[in-house]
């Protein structure tokens, strides 16, 4: 039996590890990049949808006009107000 076979096995293992790490890095980078682009596209779509919904709500809102209470407090019983309907 040969002596030094352990050194060859060790070198083969190191080379295989280096090749595996490099391949995994490039594969993971590609998959991660695709996932990031997909996530960015989905985020942009969600933002566009939210903006469109907000515009639709603003267009349909009937209460967006004048506020009748802006002038401050007004006593409803001052002035020519008929408070008794039976008089």
N, C-alpha and C positions, 0 to 999 in steps of 0.2 A: 504494500500500500504506500501511496505517496504521502509524504509530509508536505504541508503547504497548501493542501486542498482547501483548508479553511480560509486562507487569504483570498483565493479565487472566488469562493462563495461570498465572502464579505464584499469584494469589489463588485461582483454581479448585483448584489443586493443594493449597494450604494447607487450604482448606475440605474437600476430599475426604479429606485426611490426618486432619483432626480428626474427621470423621464416621466414618471407618474405625477410628480409635483408640477412639472412644467405643463403637461397635458391638462391636468386638473385646473391649473391657473387659467389657461387659455379657454377651456371649455366653460368654466365658471364665469369668467369675464364676459364671454358672449351671452350666456344665459342671463346673467345679471343685467347686462346692458339692455337686452330685449325686455326684461321685466321692468326695468326703469323707464324705458320708453313707453311701454304699455301703461304703467302707473301714471306717468306724466300725461298721457293722452286721456286717460280716464279722469284725472283731476281736472284737466282743461274742460272736458265735457261736462263735468259736474258744476264747474264755475259758470259755464255758459248757460246751463239749465237753470241755475239759481238766479242769474241775472235776468233771464227771460221770464221766470216766474215773478220776480220782483216787479218787472215792467208791466206784466199783465195785472198784477194786484193793484198797482198804482193807477192803471188805466180804468179799472172797474170800480174803484173805491168811490162811493157816492159821498162820503164824509170828508173828502179832501178839500172841500170848498171853505167858505168863511166860517169862522167860529163866532157864534152868536154871543158867547160869554166873554169875548175879549174886552168889552167896554168896562168890565168890572162888576161890582155888586149892584144890583138893582132890586129895590124892595117891591115885591109884587102887589103890595097893598097900598102903596102911595099913588095918589093921582085919581083918575077917573076909572077906577076898577070896581066893577059890580061884584061884590062878594056873596050877596044873598040872592039866589036865583028865584026866590019866592016874592020879592018885593016888586 
